[in-house]
Amino acid sequence: MTASEAARAIARGWRKVRPNDSIDLLPIADGGDGFGQAMGRLLDAKVVSTRTVDAAHRPCLTKWWWDSKTKSAIIESAGAIGLAMLPPKRFHPFELDTFGLGQLLQAASDKGAIRCLIGIGGSATNDAGFGIARAVGWEIVNDSGQVIEKWTDLARLEHIRPPQQTNSFNELLVAVDVQNPLLGKHGATRIYGPQKGLRPKDFDLAERCLRRLALVAKTELGLDFAKVPGSGAAGGLGFGLATFARGRL
C-alpha cells in the first residue's frame, strides 16, 4: 500500500479506540514508491502525466507533480523505472536502464521547471544513471568511436561528451535514504544488485562497467561523485544524477 493508504488505515484503527482524538495525517516515504504522492500532497502540487518508457523500454504513462507557482517538479523514479512495474523474474538487470527517467526529467525541464525534487528509491536498475545521460543528450563513446547503447558495454568506455543544451533546473534535489558509495563491497552492485536480480557471477562485469564510468567522468569531466554518500543509491542513480544532471544528494 502507499504511504497515504497506510496513514488512512492507521487512522481508522485509531478512531475505533479513541474516537474523540483529533488526527492529523502526515504520510512519509523513503524516496521510493509513494514518494511523489506524499510530497505532491504536502506541497499541493498538480498531477501531470507523461508518456515515457519503463526500465525495460516498454511504453508507459508516468505521473509526476507540478507546482506552477514555484515552477517546481516532483518526480518519483519508481513510477518510471521501478522494480514493482516489471513482471517478476522476466528481466535481468543487464537488460534494464534509466532512460525513461531521463525522458521524465526532460519533460519537467521542457515545462519550465527551475527546481526539481526527485526520489530515487525502488528502482529496477543498476546502470549508475547511464540511461539518463543518454536520454538528456550526453554522448557516451567506446574505444572504437561508437556510441554505447547498453550499460553493460561501459567497460569499453573511452569518452563522455556533454549535451549541447542542458536542462533548465536551477536546483535538482535528489532524495536518498542510504549512505552507500557507488563502488566496492558497500556499493550499488553488491548491496542492492541482488534485490534487482543480479547474482554473484554478475558482480564482476557490473562493477567493471560502473568503475569505468566513474573513472572517465573524473578524468574527462572533472566530476568525482563515486565516493559521495548516497551515490550508490538505486543502482548508482545518485551518482548518475549528480554527474549528468547536476543533482545535489
C-alpha positions in Angstrom: 0.0 0.0 0.0 1.0 3.6 -0.5 2.1 5.8 2.4 -1.3 7.7 2.2 -3.2 4.4 2.3 -1.2 3.2 5.3 -1.8 6.5 7.1 -5.6 6.3 6.5 -5.6 2.7 7.7 -3.8 3.6 10.9 -6.3 6.5 11.4 -9.3 4.2 11.0 -7.9 1.8 13.7 -7.1 4.7 16.0 -10.6 6.2 15.7 -12.2 2.9 16.8 -10.3 3.0 20.1 -10.1 6.8 20.7 -13.0 8.4 18.7 -12.6 11.8 20.4 -8.9 12.3 19.4 -8.0 14.8 16.7 -6.0 13.0 14.0 -3.6 14.7 11.6 -2.3 12.5 8.7 1.3 13.1 7.5 2.3 10.3 5.1 6.0 9.8 4.7 8.1 8.0 2.1 11.7 6.8 1.8 12.2 8.1 -1.8 10.7 5.0 -3.4 7.1 4.0 -4.3 4.7 6.6 -3.0 7.2 9.4 -2.7 5.6 11.6 -5.4 2.1 11.2 -4.0 3.2 12.1 -0.4 5.4 15.1 -1.4 2.9 16.3 -4.0 0.1 16.3 -1.4 2.2 18.2 1.1 3.2 20.9 -1.5 -0.3 21.0 -3.0 1.1 20.2 -6.5 -0.9 19.2 -9.5 -0.6 15.7 -11.1 0.9 15.6 -14.6 1.2 12.5 -16.8 3.9 12.0 -19.4 4.5 9.1 -21.8 7.9 7.5 -21.4 9.3 4.0 -21.1 10.0 1.8 -18.1 13.3 0.2 -17.2 12.8 -2.4 -19.9 11.9 0.3 -22.5 8.3 -0.7 -22.6 6.0 2.3 -23.2 4.2 3.6 -20.1 2.3 6.6 -18.8 4.0 8.0 -15.7 2.8 10.6 -13.2 4.8 13.4 -11.8 3.8 16.5 -9.8 3.9 20.2 -10.8 3.7 23.4 -8.7 3.3 26.2 -11.2 3.6 28.9 -8.6 7.2 28.0 -7.8 7.9 26.2 -11.1 8.8 23.1 -9.1 8.6 19.5 -10.3 8.4 16.4 -8.1 9.5 13.1 -9.7 9.3 9.6 -8.3 11.8 7.3 -10.0 9.9 4.2 -9.0 6.9 5.5 -11.2 9.1 5.3 -14.3 11.8 2.7 -13.8 10.5 1.0 -10.7 11.1 -2.7 -9.9 7.4 -3.1 -9.0 6.4 -2.2 -12.5 8.1 -5.3 -14.0 6.9 -8.9 -14.1 8.8 -10.9 -11.6 12.0 -12.6 -12.9 11.2 -11.7 -16.5 14.1 -9.2 -17.0 17.7 -9.3 -15.9 19.2 -6.0 -14.6 21.7 -6.2 -17.6 18.7 -5.5 -19.8 17.4 -2.5 -17.9 18.4 1.1 -17.6 17.2 4.6 -16.5 16.5 6.1 -20.0 12.8 6.6 -19.2 13.6 8.5 -16.1 15.8 10.8 -18.2 12.8 11.4 -20.5 10.8 12.4 -17.5 13.4 14.9 -16.3 13.4 16.3 -19.8 9.6 16.7 -19.8 9.8 18.6 -16.5 12.5 20.9 -17.9 10.5 21.5 -21.1 7.5 22.5 -19.0 9.7 25.2 -17.4 10.7 23.7 -14.1 13.5 25.5 -12.4 13.5 23.3 -9.3 13.1 19.6 -9.2 12.8 17.2 -6.3 13.4 13.6 -7.2 13.1 10.5 -5.0 15.2 7.6 -6.3 14.2 4.5 -4.3 12.6 1.4 -5.7 14.5 1.3 -9.0 14.9 -1.8 -11.1 18.2 -0.6 -12.5 22.0 -0.8 -11.8 23.3 1.5 -14.6 24.6 4.4 -12.5 22.4 6.8 -14.5 23.8 5.8 -17.9 20.3 5.7 -19.4 19.5 9.2 -18.0 22.7 10.5 -19.6 21.7 9.2 -23.0 18.1 10.5 -22.7 19.2 14.1 -22.0 21.8 14.2 -24.7 25.1 13.0 -23.4 27.2 11.1 -25.9 29.0 8.1 -24.4 31.5 6.6 -26.8 33.7 3.4 -26.8 37.3 2.9 -27.8 36.2 2.4 -31.4 34.4 5.7 -31.6 31.0 4.1 -31.5 28.1 5.2 -29.3 27.5 2.8 -26.4 23.8 1.8 -26.2 23.9 -0.7 -23.3 25.3 -0.1 -19.9 27.0 -3.5 -19.9 29.3 -2.2 -22.6 30.7 0.6 -20.4 33.8 -1.4 -19.7 35.0 -0.2 -23.2 34.0 3.5 -22.4 36.5 6.0 -23.8 34.8 9.4 -24.0 31.9 11.2 -22.4 30.7 14.3 -24.3 28.2 16.7 -22.7 24.9 17.6 -24.5 24.7 20.9 -26.5 21.9 22.1 -24.3 21.4 21.3 -20.6 18.2 21.3 -18.6 16.8 24.4 -17.1 16.9 23.4 -13.4 18.5 25.8 -11.1 18.3 23.1 -8.5 17.9 19.4 -8.7 17.4 17.8 -5.2 17.9 14.1 -5.0 16.2 12.4 -2.1 18.1 9.4 -0.8 17.8 7.4 2.4 21.1 5.5 2.3 24.8 6.4 2.5 26.3 3.8 0.2 29.1 4.8 -2.3 28.9 3.8 -6.0 31.6 1.0 -5.9 33.1 -1.7 -3.7 31.7 -4.1 -1.1 29.2 -1.5 0.2 28.4 -0.2 -3.3 25.4 -0.3 -5.6 26.1 -3.6 -7.3 26.8 -5.8 -4.2 24.4 -4.3 -1.8 21.3 -3.5 -3.9 22.0 -5.6 -7.1 20.7 -8.8 -5.6 17.3 -7.2 -4.8 17.0 -6.4 -8.6 18.2 -9.8 -9.8 22.0 -9.6 -10.0 23.8 -12.8 -9.0 27.3 -13.1 -7.6 28.5 -14.2 -11.0 27.3 -10.9 -12.4 29.1 -8.7 -9.9 32.4 -8.5 -11.7 31.0 -7.2 -15.1 28.7 -4.8 -13.4 31.4 -3.4 -11.1 33.9 -3.0 -14.0 31.3 -1.1 -16.0 30.4 1.3 -13.2 34.1 1.7 -12.2 35.0 2.7 -15.8 32.1 5.2 -16.0 33.3 6.8 -12.7 36.9 6.9 -13.9 36.1 8.6 -17.3 33.7 11.1 -15.6 36.5 12.0 -13.3 39.3 12.3 -15.9 37.3 13.9 -18.7 34.7 16.0 -16.8 36.4 16.6 -13.5 33.4 15.2 -11.7 34.1 12.7 -8.9 31.0 11.6 -7.1 31.7 7.9 -6.8 32.5 8.1 -3.1 29.9 10.6 -2.1 27.4 9.1 0.4 24.3 8.1 -1.4 26.0 7.9 -4.9 25.3 4.1 -4.8 21.6 4.5 -4.1 19.1 3.0 -6.5 21.7 1.2 -8.6 24.1 4.2 -8.7 21.3 6.6 -9.7 22.6 9.0 -7.1 25.9 9.1 -8.9 24.3 9.5 -12.3 22.1 12.4 -11.3 25.0 14.2 -9.7 27.2 13.6 -12.7 24.8 14.1 -15.6 22.1 16.4 -14.2 24.0 18.5 -11.6 21.9 16.9 -8.9 22.6 17.5 -5.2 22.2 14.4 -3.0 
